[in-house]
Amino acid sequence: MLANVHRAAPPNRTVGNQARSILIVEDEIDLAETLSFQLQREGFACRRVEDGQSALSEIARHPPDLILLDRMLPRMSGDDVATRLKRDPATSFIPVIMLTAKGEDADELVGFALGADDYVRKPFSIKLLLARINAMLRREEGAIRDRELLTGGPITLDRGRHEVTVDGAPVPVTATEFRVLRELMNARGRVLEREQLIDSALGVGVAVTYRTIDVHITALRRKLGAAAAWIHTVRGVGYAFRPPEEDAAPADA
């Protein structure tokens, strides 16, 4: 049984001005709703999905700071989700806590072998789960700075300082251009559709056209100069950040 935790005020669960995000992948609706409610009371930002395939789609669109992953899921098992996440360099660093009713030691060993960072057996106390989440995020904080610097060829993006440089020289970019470049570099070569870039760089629900992203890409390329060749157009789909020699497509948006 989940034990309710009541506190006068939630502690600070933010990095900068943004709440740490947790994706709950759980097909037991009551449990998922209870977890979401309790975690939001603790200051976390929560999203929920009910099956493995939806989890992978959501993670690709909006990578969370931590994932609570049930092992027994429809459409794709939690085991398969964990395996795919840990094999992909773009998601391998995201901590995964498996939640499962499988209570044998052998099951726990399998979970860790698949890439789970921690393993919590059902039924569990919310106090225990919160302790595990906080411990996991504290460990991650030590590695955050290493991930704040994104580099690709001559381009360096410093998320902490909100700066872009090309061969060490600063490049003045707008906040939106910075977010677009950040999402492309974070994708590590994967193609991002225009809709994904709109959601990530401009915000979900913002009423803009695909051409808006094209305009930002064009402006960003102009500022990057010769390094603009790292931003590739995948016609009819979107954009990718790759070494110039990997794609002969022209740089025009």
Buried (B, 14 or more C-beta within 10 A) or exposed (E): EBEEEEEEEEEEBEEEEEBBBBBBBBBBEEBBEBBBEBBBBBBBBBBBBBBBBBBBEBBBBBBBBBBBBBBBBEBBBBBBBBBBBBEBEBBEBBBBBBBBEBEEEEBBEBBEEBBBBBBBBBEBEBEEBBEBBBEBBEEBEEEBEEEEEBEBBBBBBBBEEEBBBBEEEEBEBEEBBBBBBBBBBBBBBBBBBBEBBBBBBBEEEEEEEEEBBBEBBBBBBEBBEEBBBBBBBBEEEBBBBBEBEEBEBEBEB
